[in-house]
Amino acid sequence: MTTTRAAALFDRLAAVYDEVLPFFTGFAEQHLEWLAPTPGARVLDLGAGRGALTGAALARGCEVTAVDVAPGMVERIAAQYPGVRAARVMDAQRLDFPDASFDLVCAGFVIHLLDDPAAAAREVRRVLAPGGVFSFSVPGAVADAPEWAFYSALFREFEPLITPGQGRLGRPLDGRPLLAGAGFTGIGEHAVEQRLPVPDADTFWNWALSHGSRAFIDALPPRPRAEFEARVRAELAAMDPIVLASGAHLWRGTAPLLGSF
Ligand SMILES: C[S@@+](CC[C@H](N)C(=O)[O-])C[C@H]1O[C@@H](n2cnc3c(N)ncnc32)[C@H](O)[C@@H]1O
């Protein structure tokens, strides 16, 4: 997705993003649990959205800077987290920070959306202090949730109805070559899952419209869009209770100590 398109979409969604269900907040908690940063660590939340990782890092006593390409997200972070060191509009692929400014750079569900993830990884490496950590999440698999197979199947079924270049955000991304290519070492990965209770079908649909999948839904012509929604609601009607099962894949790598790259 182009940076301009991402900025426009997420700016439009900023008021509702992660407010309908604590979807990104839940994964951010698990992400920070895995990273276990020490209090006082200088953290950059890259593509911070409404600050899911920012909030989790502040709660652990870190010194947090948040950046996002969407001004509406950045304004809300500054208002919601007065403890944040700085919240700035910035492109993850061109960071306006001096070399070696941070101990940890974390990015939740962002890197796979970028035009040039390798450029972002190189920039992250530059702004990390030697020995610092870059960690990011991408959408992942979830086990034992056959009742949700319909959802990704519906996206696949309706995708041909969308003008190429519109719709789906992001693409599958393997963290290992990305991190290795930017010179990170000690590469690690970790799969996490969450199960979120959803009060009713209206809440689920509002959630679907509150984040990146909105681009896909809005790119459907009116009749297929109505059919897509009806099919989702029909599946949800068979679930009692509705529990949203989802997975994420976490990656991390370490910036080598000086002289080792
Ligand atoms: C799926 S949201 C994730 C937000 C947040 N990290 C979270 O976990 O909730 C993706 C975010 O990346 C931001 N983004 C997309 N492209 C970007 C870019 N080139 N530079 C910085 N942020 C970007 C969007 O504006 C959006 O807020």
The ligand as an SDF file (V2000), in Angstrom:
LIG
                    3D

 27 29  0  0  0  0  0  0  0  0999 V2000
   -2.5890   -1.7840   11.5460 C   0  0  0  0  0  0  0  0  0  0  0  0
   -2.1390   -0.2230   12.2000 S   0  0  0  0  0  0  0  0  0  0  0  0
   -1.1690   -0.6800   13.6360 C   0  0  0  0  0  0  0  0  0  0  0  0
   -1.0890    0.4210   14.6430 C   0  0  0  0  0  0  0  0  0  0  0  0
   -0.4190    0.0660   15.9600 C   0  0  0  0  0  0  0  0  0  0  0  0
    0.9760   -0.2630   15.7790 N   0  0  0  0  0  0  0  0  0  0  0  0
   -1.1550   -1.0540   16.6500 C   0  0  0  0  0  0  0  0  0  0  0  0
   -0.5470   -2.0970   16.9240 O   0  0  0  0  0  0  0  0  0  0  0  0
   -2.3400   -0.8540   16.9380 O   0  0  0  0  0  0  0  0  0  0  0  0
   -0.9030    0.3210   11.0790 C   0  0  0  0  0  0  0  0  0  0  0  0
   -0.4090    1.7210   11.4170 C   0  0  0  0  0  0  0  0  0  0  0  0
    0.7510    1.9770   10.6200 O   0  0  0  0  0  0  0  0  0  0  0  0
    0.6920    3.3070   10.1720 C   0  0  0  0  0  0  0  0  0  0  0  0
    1.5240    3.3990    8.9590 N   0  0  0  0  0  0  0  0  0  0  0  0
    1.2770    2.8980    7.7330 C   0  0  0  0  0  0  0  0  0  0  0  0
    2.2690    3.1960    6.8740 N   0  0  0  0  0  0  0  0  0  0  0  0
    3.1780    3.9000    7.5870 C   0  0  0  0  0  0  0  0  0  0  0  0
    4.4320    4.4960    7.2740 C   0  0  0  0  0  0  0  0  0  0  0  0
    4.9490    4.4420    6.0440 N   0  0  0  0  0  0  0  0  0  0  0  0
    5.0980    5.1320    8.2630 N   0  0  0  0  0  0  0  0  0  0  0  0
    4.5890    5.2260    9.5210 C   0  0  0  0  0  0  0  0  0  0  0  0
    3.3980    4.6920    9.8720 N   0  0  0  0  0  0  0  0  0  0  0  0
    2.7020    4.0400    8.9260 C   0  0  0  0  0  0  0  0  0  0  0  0
   -0.7800    3.5720    9.9470 C   0  0  0  0  0  0  0  0  0  0  0  0
   -1.0770    4.9510    9.8990 O   0  0  0  0  0  0  0  0  0  0  0  0
   -1.4040    2.8250   11.1250 C   0  0  0  0  0  0  0  0  0  0  0  0
   -1.5640    3.6630   12.2300 O   0  0  0  0  0  0  0  0  0  0  0  0
  1  2  1  0
  2  3  1  0
  2 10  1  0
  3  4  1  0
  4  5  1  0
  5  6  1  0
  5  7  1  0
  7  8  2  0
  7  9  1  0
 10 11  1  0
 11 12  1  0
 11 26  1  0
 12 13  1  0
 13 14  1  0
 13 24  1  0
 14 15  1  0
 14 23  1  0
 15 16  2  0
 16 17  1  0
 17 18  1  0
 17 23  2  0
 18 19  1  0
 18 20  2  0
 20 21  1  0
 21 22  2  0
 22 23  1  0
 24 25  1  0
 24 26  1  0
 26 27  1  0
M  CHG  2   2   1   9  -1
M  END
$$$$
